[in-house]
Each structure stands twice: as C-alpha cells, then as structure tokens.
Amino acid sequence: MDLQALKNKYDIIGNDPALNEALETAVKFAPTGLSVLIQGESGVGKENVARIIHQYSNRRQGPFFVVNCGALPKELVNSELFGHVKGSFTGAVDNRKGYFEDSDGGTLFLDEIAELPLESQALLLRVLQSGEFRKVGSNKVEHTDVRIVAATNVHLYEAVKRGKFREDLYFRLSAAQIRIPALRERKSDIYLLFRKFTSDFSEVNGMCKISLKPDAIRLLEQYRWPGNIRQLQGFTQSLTAQLSQKVTPTLQRIELSAQELLPFMPLEEGEPIPMLYEGPQPQQPSMGADERQAIFKAILDLKQEVDTLKARMDRRELPAPAVAAPAPVEEEAEWQDQEEQPLPVEEPSLSVRRSEEELIRQALEKYHGNRKKAAEELGMSERTLYRKLPPEYRKK
C-alpha cells in the first residue's frame, strides 16, 4: 500500500506515526467485513477513515451513507434507521425506507453512536448479529446486508459504566478499533495543515498565502486546538482573510512573526475564533504600530517566562545560579532543607522576580558575562539589565 497516495486521494495531511498507524489499520480492516469502531475527538477526521474502509472493501460498489446519530430527533431515531409503515405514528403518511434498507450491500457510517437511545442500541445489536430488523409499526421481519462503521468522540466504556451505552453492543463494536490522534498530539503536522489551508483559501480568493516565521510556528504549535483540524482550518481561513492582500507580480506571500500572529490566536480553549467584522467600528483612541508591537512582545515574553517557571515547578526543580557564590552557613542549611521538603508557596511578585533573575543568569552565562549581548537577547536596555542583575553579578 502506498500510504502517501492514500493521503493524497483523501486529502489527508500529516506524517505523524499515530496517524499513519490509524490509516494502515483502516486498510487492513477494510476487506474483512468486520464492524469497526473509530475513536477520536471531534474534528480529527473520523469520516475520512470510514470512507477509506468502504472504498478498500468488497462493498466499494455499494452505497455509503453517513448518519449523525446526535442530530437525529430521539422520537424519530428508529424511523430514520429502520423505516416505518404508513400510519405508524402521526405524520407517517406513507411507507418509508430507513438507512439500513437504503444501505443494503454497502456501508453505513454511524457517527456519534454514543448518542443513540438505549432502545435503538438494542435494535442495532440485533441487526449486527442477524441482519434482521423491523420497520416502525410493522411486524414483518426484514433483512439487510450492511456493514457498520461507528465513530465516537467519548470514552465509550465509561458510557457503559454510567448505563448510557449497552455493554453487549460495546463489545460487539470494539473488537476492531481505530484511534485517530488529536491535533495537539501531532504537533509536527500543525504547520503542514496551516500551509494547506491558507494555500487553498488564497488560491480560491486570489490572495497572497500566509507563511510563518519559526517563532510563529512555535506559537501555533503551543495551542491545544480543542476543535482539532476543523478549528485550525477555520482559524487559518479567517487569519488569511484579515491579513492577506490581493496577489500582485511583486507580492505573492506574507510572512508573519509570533508578535504579528499573537493577537489573532485563540487564547483559551473554547474561546471563539476571531472573525472579520465589517460593521461600524466604535471610536477608540488610536495606538501606534510601535506601541502595539511593544505590547504584543511583552505578552509573548511574559508567556514564555510563565511557561518556563511552570515547567520547573512541575518538575520540583530550583534554578541553580550560573556563578556559585560563597553563602553563609545559615543559607546553605536553608537550601538543604528545601531539597527535602515541598517547595514553599511564594508570593506572586517574588516568584516572578526569581524567574526573571534566572532568565538573566541564563543570558549572561550564554554570552559569557557580556551584558550588552544579554540585554539584546532579553529585549531590554543595558541600564534595565544592570538594575535587575542577580546579586552574584552586581559585584562584577
């Protein structure tokens, strides 16, 4: 199997090993006829994997239907899946086929299967076991030859333990499982997807493509993308629409730094992605480009400092001074005591000051004590650096 050709055919972007494993497993399951359970968060591309299973199976000439179980009205679920006869309920003015009858000889993809009512789950289990079903309002047993590919974005066995999903149906479906990784688990694929989305959007609209500098790529990869590929696509299209320009002979691409990208990033999970607003704008005091840049840089620098400090606190490490200075006996005893006991809770101002001092130590150590280069590295003046020097450097 040519994995790259498969990705090209189904417009799948990425080289992550977990993604490759999911695709390879789908191709292996395809010709077997097994029911398959696809697990993964919303927006990771579960439907694409279901289509691969259908196209590589012996049923490829048959129909392929997609049913979002979470979107079916609960009172009409059985009618939609199995059909109904005329007069079986109010509004049933004629006989109607359901998805199982329409999918005969093909594949039925049941997305969000955990949303099915328990009654419908029992009927689904019967179809899986024997191929038999009855239309709503009918006593006639009918037969269908349908392969089921199901998908869920919840932990299905947890739903079993809560009584929300039938255990027998779970074991029937879970014999052949495929897990699709979340986008945050595929960090190396994030920029590949970004480039694909901005390229497609720009080509359709005659606009310049957006590319990112290395620091902006890191910023893009640090975000968790709770909406996965779907969220990244919407974000990229919105960003391109707001920042790009029409293509000209001298302008084909616009490159963004982290400072330029930061104002458009979703800052928290679940926060709406900023969209282009064309209505009247409120009157606000104007801010110069230099002021905006300074604010964005300060926010970015602060985030990096907080991330560094958080990582060290999580590992229960204390920053070591770059240059060891003689310490009184009492201070040595205090440090030894800290190694044996949990880290004390510091006041926020003290914690930030120590983090700042550690960053200055690292910069000075990197440039062998050269204050000018260290100040440039930290984005501050030499005078500010001198004022914030750690105690062991003030004597130098």
C-alpha positions in Angstrom: 0.0 0.0 0.0 1.3 3.5 -1.0 0.4 5.5 2.2 1.2 8.8 0.6 -1.1 8.1 -2.4 -3.9 7.2 0.0 -3.4 10.5 1.8 -3.4 12.4 -1.5 -6.6 10.7 -2.6 -8.5 11.6 0.6 -6.8 14.9 1.2 -5.2 13.8 4.4 -2.2 16.0 5.6 0.4 14.8 8.1 3.2 12.4 8.7 2.6 11.6 12.4 3.3 7.9 13.2 0.0 7.6 15.1 -1.9 9.0 12.1 -0.1 6.6 9.8 -0.9 3.7 12.0 -4.6 4.6 12.0 -4.7 4.7 8.2 -2.8 1.5 7.8 -5.1 -0.3 10.3 -8.1 1.0 8.3 -6.8 -0.5 5.1 -6.2 -3.8 6.9 -9.7 -3.9 8.4 -11.4 -2.9 5.1 -11.6 -6.2 3.3 -12.6 -8.3 6.3 -16.2 -7.3 6.7 -15.8 -6.6 10.4 -17.8 -3.8 12.1 -15.3 -1.1 13.0 -15.3 1.4 15.9 -13.4 4.7 15.2 -12.4 6.7 18.3 -11.2 10.3 18.3 -12.1 13.8 19.3 -14.5 15.9 17.3 -12.8 17.4 14.2 -10.0 14.8 13.8 -11.3 13.3 10.5 -13.2 10.2 11.5 -15.4 10.3 8.4 -12.4 10.2 6.1 -11.2 7.0 7.8 -14.7 5.5 7.4 -14.7 6.3 3.7 -11.3 4.6 3.3 -12.7 1.5 4.9 -15.6 1.5 2.5 -13.5 2.2 -0.6 -11.0 -0.5 0.2 -13.6 -3.1 1.0 -15.6 -5.5 -1.3 -18.6 -3.2 -0.9 -17.0 -0.3 -2.7 -19.6 -0.5 -5.5 -22.4 -0.4 -2.9 -23.9 2.7 -1.2 -22.1 4.6 1.6 -24.4 6.5 4.0 -23.4 8.9 6.8 -25.7 9.2 9.8 -25.0 11.7 12.6 -26.8 9.9 15.5 -26.5 13.0 17.7 -28.5 15.0 15.1 -31.5 12.6 14.9 -34.6 13.6 16.8 -34.9 11.0 19.6 -38.6 10.3 18.8 -37.7 9.6 15.1 -34.4 7.7 15.5 -35.9 4.2 14.9 -37.9 5.5 11.9 -34.8 7.1 10.4 -32.7 4.0 10.9 -35.2 1.2 10.2 -38.0 2.9 8.3 -41.7 3.0 9.1 -45.1 2.0 7.6 -47.9 4.3 6.8 -50.0 5.3 9.8 -47.5 4.0 12.4 -47.4 7.4 14.0 -48.7 11.0 13.5 -47.1 12.3 10.3 -46.4 8.8 8.8 -48.4 9.4 5.7 -46.6 6.8 3.6 -44.3 3.9 3.9 -40.7 4.9 4.2 -37.3 3.1 3.9 -34.7 3.6 6.6 -30.9 3.9 6.3 -30.4 0.1 6.9 -32.6 -0.7 3.9 -31.1 2.0 1.7 -27.6 0.8 2.6 -28.2 -2.8 1.7 -25.0 -4.1 0.1 -22.9 -1.2 1.3 -21.6 0.6 4.4 -23.4 2.7 7.0 -21.3 5.1 9.0 -22.9 5.9 12.4 -21.2 8.9 13.7 -21.6 9.9 17.4 -23.0 6.4 18.1 -23.0 7.1 21.9 -25.9 9.4 21.4 -28.3 6.6 20.3 -31.1 5.9 22.8 -30.8 2.5 24.6 -33.9 1.2 22.8 -32.3 1.9 19.4 -29.0 0.3 20.6 -30.8 -2.9 21.2 -32.3 -2.9 17.7 -28.9 -2.1 16.3 -27.3 -5.0 18.1 -29.9 -7.3 16.5 -29.1 -6.1 13.0 -25.4 -6.6 13.7 -26.0 -10.2 14.9 -28.5 -11.4 12.4 -29.1 -8.7 9.8 -32.8 -8.6 10.9 -34.9 -5.5 11.6 -38.5 -4.4 11.6 -39.9 -1.1 10.4 -41.7 1.1 13.0 -45.3 0.0 13.1 -44.7 -3.3 11.2 -44.5 -6.9 12.4 -42.7 -8.1 9.3 -39.1 -9.1 9.8 -36.8 -7.8 7.0 -33.2 -8.5 6.2 -30.3 -6.3 5.2 -26.7 -6.8 4.4 -25.0 -3.7 5.8 -21.5 -3.2 7.2 -21.4 -0.9 10.2 -18.6 1.6 10.8 -19.3 3.5 14.0 -17.5 6.5 15.5 -17.5 8.3 18.9 -15.8 11.2 20.5 -16.4 9.9 24.0 -14.9 7.2 26.1 -17.4 4.5 25.2 -16.7 2.1 28.1 -17.2 5.0 30.5 -20.6 5.4 29.0 -21.2 1.7 29.6 -20.3 2.0 33.2 -22.7 5.0 33.5 -25.5 3.0 32.0 -25.6 5.2 28.9 -24.4 2.5 26.4 -25.1 -1.2 26.2 -22.2 -3.4 27.2 -23.1 -6.1 24.7 -23.2 -3.6 21.8 -19.9 -2.1 23.0 -18.1 -5.5 22.9 -19.7 -6.2 19.5 -18.3 -3.0 18.1 -15.0 -2.7 19.9 -13.4 -5.9 18.5 -11.9 -3.8 15.7 -10.9 -0.4 16.9 -9.1 2.5 15.3 -7.9 5.5 17.3 -7.2 8.8 15.5 -4.9 11.1 17.4 -5.9 14.6 18.4 -4.2 17.5 16.6 -2.3 18.5 19.8 -0.7 15.0 19.7 0.5 15.7 16.1 2.4 19.0 16.6 4.7 18.4 13.6 1.6 18.3 11.4 0.1 21.5 12.6 2.1 23.9 10.3 1.7 21.5 7.4 -2.1 21.7 7.7 -1.9 25.5 8.2 0.0 25.9 4.9 -2.5 23.7 3.1 -5.5 25.6 4.4 -4.0 29.1 3.7 -2.9 27.9 0.2 -6.3 26.6 -0.7 -8.1 29.6 0.6 -5.7 32.1 -1.1 -6.0 30.3 -4.4 -9.8 30.5 -4.4 -9.8 34.1 -3.5 -6.8 35.4 -5.4 -5.0 36.4 -2.2 -1.4 36.0 -1.0 -0.6 32.9 1.0 0.4 33.4 4.7 3.6 31.8 5.9 5.0 31.9 9.4 8.4 32.6 10.9 9.9 29.9 13.2 8.8 31.7 16.4 5.2 32.0 15.0 5.2 28.3 14.1 6.1 27.5 17.8 3.3 29.7 18.9 0.9 27.9 16.6 2.0 24.5 18.0 1.8 25.5 21.6 -2.0 26.0 21.4 -4.1 22.8 22.2 -6.6 23.2 19.3 -9.6 21.6 21.2 -11.6 21.7 17.9 -8.7 19.9 16.1 -8.4 20.1 12.3 -11.8 21.7 11.9 -10.8 24.6 14.2 -7.4 25.0 12.7 -9.0 25.3 9.2 -11.5 27.9 10.3 -8.7 29.9 12.1 -6.4 29.8 9.1 -9.1 30.9 6.7 -10.1 33.8 9.0 -6.5 34.8 9.5 -5.8 34.8 5.8 -8.9 36.8 5.0 -7.9 39.5 7.6 -4.2 39.9 6.9 -3.6 38.9 3.3 -3.8 41.1 0.2 -4.5 40.6 -3.4 -1.7 38.8 -5.3 0.5 41.2 -7.4 3.6 40.5 -9.5 5.7 41.7 -6.6 3.7 40.3 -3.7 3.0 36.5 -3.6 3.3 35.7 0.1 3.1 37.4 3.5 5.2 36.2 6.4 4.2 36.6 10.0 6.2 36.7 13.2 4.9 35.5 16.5 4.3 39.1 17.6 2.1 39.6 14.5 0.3 36.3 14.9 -0.4 36.5 18.7 -3.3 39.0 18.5 -5.3 36.6 16.4 -4.6 33.4 18.4 -7.5 31.9 20.5 -6.1 32.4 24.0 -8.2 29.9 25.8 -9.9 26.6 24.9 -13.4 27.1 23.7 -12.9 30.8 23.1 -14.5 31.8 19.8 -12.0 32.3 16.9 -11.8 36.0 15.9 -13.8 36.6 12.7 -13.6 39.5 10.2 -16.1 42.2 11.3 -17.4 44.5 8.6 -19.9 46.6 10.7 -19.4 50.1 12.2 -16.3 50.3 14.4 -16.5 52.0 17.8 -14.4 55.1 18.2 -11.3 54.4 20.2 -8.1 56.2 20.9 -5.6 55.4 18.1 -2.5 53.4 19.0 0.7 53.5 17.1 2.3 50.4 15.5 5.3 50.7 17.8 3.0 50.7 20.9 1.1 47.6 19.6 4.3 45.8 18.8 5.7 46.6 22.3 2.5 45.3 24.0 2.5 42.1 21.9 6.1 41.4 22.6 5.6 42.0 26.3 2.7 39.5 26.3 4.8 36.9 24.4 7.8 37.4 26.7 5.6 37.0 29.8 4.0 33.8 28.5 7.4 32.3 27.8 8.6 33.2 31.3 5.5 31.7 32.9 5.8 28.5 30.8 9.5 28.2 31.9 8.6 28.7 35.5 5.7 26.3 35.4 7.8 23.6 33.9 10.4 23.9 36.6 7.7 24.0 39.4 6.1 20.8 37.9 9.5 19.1 38.0 10.1 20.4 41.5 13.4 21.9 40.5 15.0 25.0 41.8 17.1 27.2 39.4 20.8 26.9 40.1 22.9 30.1 39.9 25.1 30.3 36.9 28.1 31.5 39.1 28.4 30.0 42.5 28.9 32.5 45.3 30.0 31.8 48.9 27.0 31.5 51.1 26.7 31.8 54.9 26.2 28.6 56.8 22.6 29.6 57.6 21.7 29.9 53.8 23.3 26.6 53.0 21.1 24.9 55.7 18.1 26.7 54.2 18.7 25.3 50.7 19.3 21.8 52.1 16.0 22.0 53.9 14.3 23.0 50.7 15.6 19.9 48.9 14.0 17.7 51.5 10.6 19.4 51.8 7.9 20.5 49.3 8.6 23.8 47.6 7.2 26.8 49.6 4.4 28.8 48.1 5.8 32.1 47.1 4.2 35.5 46.8 3.5 36.1 43.0 5.8 39.1 42.9 8.7 37.1 44.5 8.1 34.2 42.1 8.1 36.4 39.0 11.2 38.2 40.2 13.1 35.0 40.8 12.1 33.7 37.3 13.3 37.0 35.8 16.6 36.7 37.6 17.1 33.2 36.3 16.4 34.2 32.7 19.1 37.0 33.2 21.5 34.4 34.6 21.0 32.2 31.6 21.5 35.0 29.1 24.7 36.1 30.9 26.0 32.6 31.0 25.2 32.1 27.3 27.2 35.3 26.4 30.0 34.7 29.0 29.0 37.7 31.0 28.6 40.2 28.1 25.8 42.4 29.4 25.2 44.1 26.1 24.5 40.9 24.2 22.5 39.5 27.1 20.3 42.6 27.1 19.7 42.3 23.4 18.8 38.6 23.9 16.2 39.6 26.6 14.9 42.6 24.7 15.8 45.2 27.3 18.3 48.0 27.7 21.7 47.6 29.4 20.6 50.0 32.1 17.5 47.9 32.8 19.6 44.8 32.8 22.0 46.3 35.3 19.2 47.3 37.6 17.8 43.8 37.5 21.1 41.9 37.9 21.1 38.9 40.3 23.1 39.6 43.4 26.1 37.5 42.4 26.6 39.6 39.2 26.4 43.1 40.8 30.0 42.8 42.1 31.4 42.1 38.7 
